[in-house]
């Protein structure tokens, strides 16, 4: 019994077998082997052991990574390669838009037909090849050579030399840039596009108005003398009857106020500098220093204040280097910023610069497309000069938003945009006239201003021009004048605003900066039309709006004028385009057309008895009397209900 219990309590028996193998035998028998061939066979065995779904997922991820790599290389590799490998002389024009035809920035190539109608345009006039210059930056990228000699080197303080030392250029990581020059105007093709805050600020040391560059001008010909005389005549009327006020009323010898900020005086500052009128400029500068104050409880229009006040101050700073004008520009720029505080980032039209509030017009929550997209040059430049990127950020958001909107028709945009929703309104109506015109103009000029690197702007511009050719371009009878009409819900109207005459100059500017030569051909055709809008009228002055005859009729000219349009607002678009065309082609007929228009304005709009006057000119800058107002029209194209300014910023783009 006890034995049985002991046996039951004992642990179960376990048997073991021991096998010993030598290393040679283990390897030869197929044991552990870490050779490369063994590892490859092992990886393949593991791959085969995966399910078909697992292998498909792995292959898909690998293909996706490969595609992403190719896309990244094409979008990032090429621009980087072009920036690092190209010399300064080769970096003139590098547009990157689908279907874009490159042309030499100095001499345009033989025209290429863009469509079936391209051959109908006049042949491209030969251009003179501009010189490539290298020069240090002054307070302005734009440098003027007056008709009486190149004295601009004496207008800059020694501080500007320090700003342009090579060490600082290396600090910014930039090589010396080539510049395109023609007749004294200079433009840098590849201006930096980096954030303004990382750039070197422009010198802000005040410049005395006693500078040597302000010597009395010595015009080299009778026409230039006439321009200077026209300004002096106009300025005397403003000084006698409207000093410090917004507008002169020449017939009643009184003045009117719009914002109460001396709009005419600010508008005229850079014109006086260009014309070399030292005494007049010094007197106006004193008013700006002592009397111009923006701390007023007054509503101003964002667009008008930007192009007249901000643009006028910045252009004067660029020409003179006097930091007074930059400080004033910064002040008004800050006071206009509340306009951008909207749900959609599309700015309100009106701002109270004293209270810091903004609002849309009383009758609508819409803004016009031209107004919200034609303030970018000035705000972007203010950021570049001050190093504060908030100004550029605000206006760039507007352009990026408009770029993504639906409602366009082959690049053409409607006239209105809602500040709450950020969407286009009043769809189906497309025009290059009022409320839309300068949107197209500023696309090109922002692209140039940004160093030709912002391809969304160029893409929108190129598409819009193709849209114009497809939907708005027609020819009149009997002279077959090429004109730009309007499209309303699919119906074409042979109506053309004088405002549309900005287009020839803009097209020529684009062709000069490397865009397709077909644009220059179209510019030549359109500038002929704009001139005929003057020449076919009894007074030699263009009406505000014309209608073109599409069918030949006995006794009828190409141009028809309706009674409501029989007035001239002394707009600058045609004269500005003549300026561009003469500069870029050297064809003196454009200069002669400008002189002819000047004489007609002298004949029909000049107020005698030592009071006000005006005359458009293709030579420099001139004063205009327009609906009783004196205002500088210095080669600008912004649209407005009144006279306008685009100032020195646009001068810098004419290279």
Protein Blocks (a to p, Z undefined) as FASTA:
>chain_A
ZZmmmmmmpccddddddddddfklmmmnopacfbfklmmmmmmmmmmmpcfklmmmmmmm
mmmmmmmmmmmmmmmmmmmmmmmmpcfklmmbccdbehiacddfkbccddddfblklmmp
ccdddddddddddddddfbfbdcddfkbcfklmmpcfklmmmmgmklmmmnopacddddd
eehiacdfkacfbdfklpccddfbdcdfkbfklgccddfbfklmmmmmmmmmmmmmmmmm
mgoiabdcfknopaddfklnommmmmmmmmmmmnopaklmmmmmmmmmmmmccbbcdddd
fklmmmmmmmmmmmmmmmnopaklmmmmmmmmmmmmmmmmcfklpacfbdcfknopacdd
fkbcbdcfklmmmmmmmmmmmmmmnopaklmmmmmmmmmmmmmpghiaehiacfbdcfkl
opaehehiacfbehklmmmmmmmmmmmmnoomammlmmmmmmmmmmmmmmmgccddfklp
acddddeehiacfbdcfklmmmmmmmmmmmmnopafklmmmmmmmmmmmmmmmmmpmnlp
acfbdcddfbdcehiafbdcdfklmccehiaklmmmmmmmmmmnopaklmmmmmmmmmmm
mmmmpcghhiacddddfklcccddeehiacddehiabdcfbdcdebjmlmmmmZZ
